Amino acid sequence: MSRPPRTLATELGTAAPGTTVTLMGHVHRRRILSSVTFLVLRDRSGLAQVVLHRDAEHPAVVPPEETVVRVTGTVAANPQAPGGAEVVSPRIEVLGEPAETPPVELWRPTLTAGLPVILDHAAVTWRHATRRATWELAAASLRGFRETLDAAGFREVHSPKLVESATESGADVFEVDYFGRPAFLAQSPQFYKQQLVGVFERVYEIGPVFRAEPHDTVRHLAEYRSLDVEFGFIEDHRDVLACLREVLAGMVSAITSYAPEAVDVLSPAIPVVPDSIPVIHFRDALSLVGAPEDEPDLAPEHERQLGHWARDEHGSDFLAVEGYPMAKRPFYTHPQPSDPRWSNSFDLLFRGLELVTGGQRLHRHSDYVSALRARGEDPDDYAAYLPAFAHGIPPHGGFAIGLERWVARLIEAGNVRETALFPRDMHRLAP
């Protein structure tokens, strides 16, 4: 006799009472009473209740929590059960071996273990409802990112992660042995996405990037997912910021559309993306936070102050700081035409933390040669990069969003590692 097709937990409430169904998932929770045992099964959609009546002749045998099982039984209405229905008269089959006791109690509403324990046992702790919901927000954000850009005529591309030179001159990189010669893990798809603007005009990539800077903070990872965008035929960096605004709006919309259950679980403060993101020039930002006018960058405390100012003055969780000093930007950054000390670039702050770096790039081959020489670098060291510009690249620009940092600010996590599936930092290379 063939089994009925699999029913997901959230579909149980739509099945007619008396129907035979088959559920498959993990034993989430067991409540063993004198004459009845309640088994809560968890699958990818949610929870379902299974009821086993027991007596001396027919004791109920329930596998340990987290054991993977198949349950076949009859649907019965029960307003107290998840979805208003439960499974009775069940037959339980263990699909594997009885599970060992998990390192944390996954059935509890919140995880009480410390972050090191949670990260050490990530493959199991991600099963908890709040952890799963965190990544559901990330997955929905990725979907919104792609949908927004696909609709705007962008093409998804994928660039190499093993490269022969550093993307950002002077930045720390991870060196690897590449068939007996040195290579590096890519810090960014920057060079490749610029070159591909000459092919597709509008490109984006979602992929890992690697940063070897010895940062040991709650906001840095050595490997993270970067959401990169680059497109041609722009006027300046404000066109890039306008595109970023549309992408953020698409990501926020996708969260509410595609991850409503995760929103219910975590209750994050969903940001409202303004029609026009407020902008402040870097020199004015320094003045606003009381920093010296020759300060080359914004400190984390400055960013927090600016985030409060954006909220108070503009009612916005977002603030773009434009015009960073050229000396603090990569060589490919386009200078501000009216004053070349400043750049046509920006950082986007989200709730007082840098989330995005973007701007206009140089596009003329001669400008690249001049920019590199002005920084004491040899253009020949970029022989794999510069020829594309000699063959014509339109005025272009782009940006990059760190996915884990985006989600961390969205749920106001205290540590970005909470949002990385298997985080990598100065101390963690496993699991």
N, C-alpha and C positions, 0 to 999 in steps of 0.2 A: 504494500500500500504506500503510495507516494505521500510525502508530507505536503501540507499547504505551503504556498510561497511565504517567504519571511515577512513578518509584520514588524515595523519599527515601533518603538515605545510610544511615540507621539501619535501614531496611527491607531493605537488600541482603542481610544475613545470613539472612533468613527465606525468601529466594527460592530455588527449587530450582536446583541446578547445571544449566547448559544452557539456562536460561530467557533469553529476550531481554528486556532492560530498557532504560529511558530514564532517565538522570539529568540534572538541570539544576542549575547552580550556578556558583560561581567556581573558577577554577584556583587552588588554595591553595598548591601546591608542585609543582615539577618536579625530577625526578632523571634526568638524561640520561646513560645509560651507552653502552658501545660497541655493544651489540646490542639493548638494551631501554631503554625510557623508562617511568618510573613517574610518573604524574600523580595527584596527590591533589586530589580535588574537594570543595569545601565547600558545603553548603547549610544551610538553617535548622535541620536536625536534627543535623548532624555532618559527619564526613568519610568519603569512600569512595575506594578505590584503583582506578585504571585502569591497565592494562598495555598498552603498545604495543611490539610486536616490530618491529625495523627491519633492513633490509639495504640494499645499494647500490641495488637496484631500487625499494625501497619505503621511503624515508626517513620517519621519523616527524616530523610537523610538530606541535609543541605550542605553543599560544598562550601569551603571557606570563602571569605570575602576576596574578591578580585579573581576568583576562578572563572574561566571562560566556559559558558554553558549554552546549551540549546534547550529551550523550554517549549513544549507543545501542550496546549491545554484549551480550555473553553472560556470564552469571554463572558464575564458577568458584570452587570452594572453595579457601581459602588461610588456614590458621590464623594466619599472620603479619599478615594484612591487618586493617584495622578491621572488627569484626563478623564476622571469620572468612570473608569472601568478597571477591572483587574482580571487576572487569569486564575481559574480554579481547576481542580482535578488535573494538575500538571504532571507531565513526565519530564524529568530533568536528565539531560545527558551532559556529561563533562567532556568538553572538547579539548583534551590535553591532560595535564596533571593538576591536582589541587594546588592552588596558589599559596605561596608563602605569605606570612603576615607582612603587609606593606610597612614601610618606614614611617608613614604618617597615616592617621585615620582619615581616609578619603571621603567618608560619608558625613563628616562634620561640616557645618556651614562655612567655617573658616579654617585656614591652615594656621596652626599655632607654632609650628616649627620655625626655627631661625632660617635665614636665607641660605647659609652654607649647607644645611641639611637639605633644603628644598632643591638647591642646585646640584648637590652631589647625587641626588636620586631623581634627576629631572625626568627620566623616562617614565617614572611612576607618578611623580607629583604633578606632572602636566595633566593627569587624569582628573584632578580635582576640578570642581565646577568653576571656581574663580580663575584658575590657571587656564583652563580650556577657553573660557570666555575672553581672557586677555588676548589669546592668539586669534580667536574669532574676529576680534576688532582689527587685528593686523591683517588678516586675510580679506576682510571686507574692504579695508583701506586699499589694499593692493588691487582689488577688483575695480574699485572706483578710479584709482590712478590709471589703470589700463583703459577702462571704458571711456574716460574723459579724453585721453590722448588719441585713442583709436578714432573717436568721433571727430577729432580735429585734424585728421589726416596724417598722424604720426605713424611711424613704423617701429615695431619692437626689434631691437638688435641685441646681439650678445658678443662681447669683446673678450679677448684673451685675458686670463688671470695670471699667466706667466709672461713676464715682459723682460726686456733686456736692460731697461734703464728706469730710474725713478720718474714718476709723473711730476711731482712737485720738487723742484730743485732744492736740495738741502734737507729734505724731510727724511726721517728714519724709515727704512724699509726692511722687510724680511727677505734675507738672501737664501736661495736654495741652490743645490747642485743640479745643474741642468746638463746631463751627459758630459760631465767633466768641466763645464764652464759655468760661471756665475749667472744666475737669473734672479728675478725678484717677483714677489707676489704683488699684484697690481694694487696701488693705493686708490685708483680711480680709473674709470673708463674714459677719462677726459680726452686724451689724444685721439682715441678711436672714434668717439662720438662726434668730435669736430670734423674729422676726415669724412665721416659718413654723412655729414650735412651736405657735402659735395655730391653725394649719390642720391639720397632720399629727401633732402631739405629738412625733414622733421623726423627726429629719431628719439627713442627712449630705451632705457635698459633697466632691468631689475636684477641685481646680482650682488655677490659679496665683494667687499673691498677690505684691504688689510692695512692697518696703521701700526707701526712699530714704536711710536712715541711712548716713552715710559710713563704714561698717565695711569695713576691708580686712584681714580675718583669714581663717584657714583654716576657720572655722566659719560664716561668713556669706555669703549670696548676696543679690543685689538682687531676684531673682525665684526663687521655688521652688514646689514642689507642696505644698499644704497639705491635710491630711486632717482635715476639720472635722466635729464631731459636736455636736448640741444636742438635748436632750430634756426633756420636762415631767414634772410631778408627782413631783418629787424632795423629799427631806427636807433634804438639804444636800449639800455638796461631796463627802462620802464616797460618796454614791450615784454621783456622776460618776466618782470614782476606781475604783469597782467595775466600772462599764461599761468604762472604759479598760483595766482588767485583762483583761476578756474579749476586747476587741479585740486587744490585744497577743498574747494566747494564740492567737487565730485567725490572726494574721499569721505568727507563728512556725510554727504547724502547717502553714499553706499553703506556706511555704518548703520544708519537708521533703517535702510531698506533691506540689507542682507544679513544683519546681525542683531535683530531686535531682542532675541533671547539673551545674547551676551550683554546688551545694554541693560536689560532687566536685572541680570545677575550682579553687574558691577556698578550700575547707576552712575556712570561717568558724567561729568558736566560737558555735554556736547557743545563745542564752540560754534558760534555763529560767524561765518566768514563774511566780512563786510563787502559791500559792492566795490569799494575801493580801499585797499589796505593802507592805513596811515603810514606816512614816510617822514623820516627825520634825517637830516644830513649828519654825518659822523661828527663834524666839528660842533654842531649844535647839541648833539647827544652828549659829548664830553662836557659842555657847559652846563647842561641840564643836571648831570649827576655830580657836578663839582670836581671833575677830573682835570688835571693839567692839560693845557691846549696842545702840548707836544706828546701826549700819550699816544702810542702807536696802535693800541687795541683796546677793546672793552673787556674789563674784568667781569667774572661771574656776578659780582655784587652790582656792577653797573647795569648788567643785563636785567637783573631782578628789579632794580629801581626803574629802569625804562619800561619794564613790563607793567609795573604798578601805574606809571604815568599814562601808558597807552590805555589801560583800563579806565582810569579816572577821567582822562581828557577826551578820549575817543570811544569809550565803551567797547574796546576791541581787545581780544586775546592775542592779536597779531600786531606786530610793528616791524616795518622794514627800516633798517639803518643803512643809508646809501653813502657812497663817497668815501669808503675807507682809504687810508693812505696807500698810494701805489707801492710804497716800500714794503707793505705788509701783504700784498697780493701777488699771486703767481705772475710770471713773466708774460703769460698770454692774455692778461687782463687789459682791457681797453681803458686808456686814461680819460678823465673828464676833459672834454675839448676846451672848456673855458678856463680850466686851471689844472694842468697836468700833474700837480702834486696829488690830486685826488683821483679816484678810480670810478669808472662807470660800473660799479659792482655794489652788492648789498648783502647783508645778512638779514634773514627773517627771524625775529624772536617770537616764540610761541609761549605765552605765559611766563615771560621773563627768562627764557633759555633759548640760546641759538639753536635753530632747527634746520635752517636752509642757508647755504651759500650760493649765490648766483651772480650773474652779470653779463655784460657784453664782452666778447673776446676780440682780440686783434684778428684781422682777416687778410691783411696784405703781407706777402712774403717778406718784403723789404722791412716792414715794421717789426717782424719777428727777429730778423737778423740784428736790427738795431737794438731791440729790447734785450736780447741775450748778451750782446757785446757790452751794453751799458751795465749789466750785472756781472761782468767779468766771466761770462761763460762762452764756450766755443760753439757756434752754430753747427759745426760738424758733428757734435755729440748728439744732435737731434736729426740726424740724416734720415731716420725712418719716419719722421713726423713732418718736417718742413716742406718736402716736395709737394704735398697736396695743395699747399697754399700757393706755390709757384704755378700750379695748374688751375688756379681759380677756385676760391671758396667765397660764398656771399657773406655780407655782414651777418653775424650770428651771435648767439648767446645761449645760455642755459643755466640750469641749477641742479642741485642734488639734495634730496631729502633723506635723512637717516630714519629708516623705518622703526627701529627699536626706540629711538629717542622720541619719535612722533607718538607712539603708543604710550610711552612712559609719561609724557606730558598730558596725554589725553586722559589717562586714569590717575594722574598725579601720583605716580609711583615714586618711592623714595630712592630707588636705585634702578638704573637702566637694565641691569642684569635680570630684573624681574620679567622683562618683556622679550628677552632673547631665549629661543628654544634651548640652545646649548651654548651658553656664552663663553667667549674666549677673551681673557684679559691677561695681565702680567703673570698671574698665578694659576690660571685655570686652563688646562689643555685636555681635560676629561671631565665628565663623560662626553 
